[in-house]
Amino acid sequence: MEEKLKSSLKQLNENPETNFLGNGIESETRPDTVANGQDLLKDEIVSEHLTRNIQFFGLESQHKVTGSYVVVIGLGGVGSHAASMLLRSGVGKLLLVDFDQVSLVMASLFSSLHRFKVSLSSLNRHAVATRADVGIPKATCLKKHFSSIFPECHIEAKVMLYDSSSEEEILSGNPDFVLDCIDNIDTKVGLLAACVKRGLKVLSATGAGARADPTRIRVADIRESTIDPLSRSVRHRLRREHGIEGGIPVVFSLEKPKAKLLPFKGPNGEDENPSDYQVVPGFRVRIIPVLGTIPAIFGQIMASYVITQLAGVQVQMEPIVNLDLDHYRLLHQRLIEHEETVYGTSAEVEVDVEEVMYIVKELWHGRSARDETAKDVGRGMWRAMNELMLIRWDAKKPATVSNLVLLKFKEADEHEAKTLEEVKESETEFFERVSCVLKKAELDFYG
């Protein structure tokens, strides 16, 4: 394998555009279909490259990743990092799409025919670009660098704007996932609506600019991203224009932006009306300050989310539950009082307030176990909490972390009126879903 690797590196140094198939045969082009994940992982170099992933996921799950096709639209600070880690994780086929409005504005201002896709100012956040890449379209830049990282990946780069006219060209081919890393509202709304219509899995990034706290970045349904201004605008338009209420996962920050859009200055250095310089209507001309680490983390989170989804590995993202400690104390006290009423004693309550917090947040996401719609967020979550309580799933077992379910008062009464066998027989899907959640709790707490 060492001689094969040396030979591959030598050819890459002599010709950076060289691409290698899993069997070591040089090829300038790759087939339009996704490489067979099993065949690709038989290659010694590829297998060694992905050793840590295989150890983490298992071979069969890594086969799924290597046999997948992902589209990344928007290749700036967020998209370039997302695409880079998808590549390094062994995704078999990538379509990279980017249209850079700033470059066209620069061309308009300075009458240049060049498309300044990678600019010096983008080097503080781009995943792979160097100073030598300034002036190269971002899609082309990524493809060039990616060919030396994981040449077995089939990479297609398109320098184009996503809109209704390019939708078919970009979204056809049944991609396994689409990553929306666009910062323009019109384009983002159109892309997300098209993905929903086509039944494609999509993950959307919201505003990463003007933020500095990486600990406040979350992944949740777009209905729960109530703080982020970009997400709020997109959510309202999706509902108003396309009837889409939710169901789209987004990466967003709970942190309020720390800076505003900078004033736009024309060629003479004077403040001018940005709309006078828009080459494409609706695209932002003014610049928002960006700390490069935050969009990079957004992109890494997106890649991690997609890779685990492709591998079939379930990862529970931290839920957006807007409750304070008093709410958890209330639920704990409510549980104790209910146990005393129903069982005559609270001696079998084997959870404290901290464990109640885990149960409510991690297991039931602040909602009834019967509610999968995630309608209540923000103040609505607080109001809903007034109607919820923790009760035993199996009345024959103590009130432990792995035997407590969050239900509305009426639902709790109905559950306690039945035996667990009756629930299993009459509501098999609900029974299995709750049992799966409680099994997770048992593994988390008791190993």
Buried (B, 14 or more C-beta within 10 A) or exposed (E): EEEEEEEBEEBBEEEEEBBBBBEEEEEEEBEEEBBBBEBBBEBBBBBEBBEEBBEBBEBEBBBBBBBBBBBBBBBBBBBBBBBBBBBBBBBBBBBBBBBBBBBBBBBBEEEEEEBBBBBEEBBEBBBBBEEEBBBBBBBBBBBBBBBBEBBBBBBBBBBBBBBEEBBEEBBEBEBBBBBBBBBBBBBBBBBBBBBBEBEBBBBBBBBBBBBEEBEBBBBBBBBBBBBBEBBBBBBEBBBEEBEBBBEBBBBBBBBEBEEEBEEBEEEEEEEBEBEEBBBBEEBBBEBBEBBBBBBBBBBBBBBBBBBBBBBEBEEEBEBBBBBEEEBBEBBBEBBBEBBEEEBEEBEEBBBEEEBBBBBBBBBBBBBBBBBEEBEBBEEEBBEBBEEBBBBBBBBEEBBBBBBBBBBBBEBBEEBBEBEBEEBBEEBEEBBEBBBEBBEBBBEBEEE
